[in-house]
Amino acid sequence: MSIFSFFKKTDKVGADSAIDSKELVKDTKQSKNKGLVKTKLSIHPDWKVPQEQEYVFRFLANELEPLKPNQLSLAAINIERNFFTGDWNVKAFFRSSLPQTIELGEVELILLDKDNKRLGAKWFDFKQLGKIPPESARPWVFTFEKDCLETDELPEEGWKIAFNLSSLREHQLDLDESWKKQLPKEQQELLAKIVKDLPKLGKNEVNFTGLQIKLQEDNSLHASIFIRNGNSKAINIEQLPLEIIDANGKQVAKGSFKMDPVLTVQPNSTKPWTFIFPSKLVNAEGADLSRWTARVIQEK
């Protein structure tokens, strides 16, 4: 199906989601203009657009609200469901009020309902949209496959398609309030540096990395672990079955932890947490804790 068959005369311009261009594009020429910018229609140079379809594009582009200078925007138009696959074809305009041509790379987009509840997310390669001229608006269809969606219900009016800025920022330390109260500023800064120097996570990867471990006199084991969230949304941990493996591959401790309250790790962040294994769950005889691994036990 061609992109032209998606945009129709009956379509209406919906909610707009605009950000400062510096969030996505570095070292760009910034406009000193203080007035609003009316973006002009820009059709992909490889498209051969029928005259009637160009009229539809121009009509919709003229309905778009002006942008502030130096913004990037996604203006929602409509969503059509593919009834065979369950995928959503999201019609929108990608807009730029920058005074220069730009070309983006991979960016994660999210769908939000009128109450800003997340409906789905997917990474898109914006190079497919081509180079975007200054102060222009380019129509596009972003396909969110069914497994990228978090609901089956199409949203009501007021939904948005937006850039997921949390997935673009540098991975950072997510320190619980209880840790902030207990740790001096110097130790908090040291943890942040350790997190920064850890190997980069893959998209949507969740990783458990050992930080510190200590066998107590009562034979309980205190293991401090980095819970690393490479997702673009927060994860909530209610129950965590965990085992500690020593340098020789020996299981030193095994237990299941009920998190009350639920432990939340923010998007693209690492949260340190200490798990205490009581002595009855510890088998430390002959253990070599010079190196150790924390593993989530896969329940069968």
Beta strands, then each sheet from edge to edge (+ up, - down):
strand 1: 16-20
strand 2: 40-41
strand 3: 71-81
strand 4: 88-96
strand 5: 106-112
strand 6: 118-125
strand 7: 136-144
strand 8: 160-163
strand 9: 172-173
strand 10: 206-215
strand 11: 221-229
strand 12: 235-246
strand 13: 251-265
strand 14: 269-277
strand 15: 292-296
sheet 1: 1+ 3- 4+ 7- 2-
sheet 2: 6+ 5- 8+
sheet 3: 9+ 14+ 11- 10+
sheet 4: 13+ 12- 15+
end
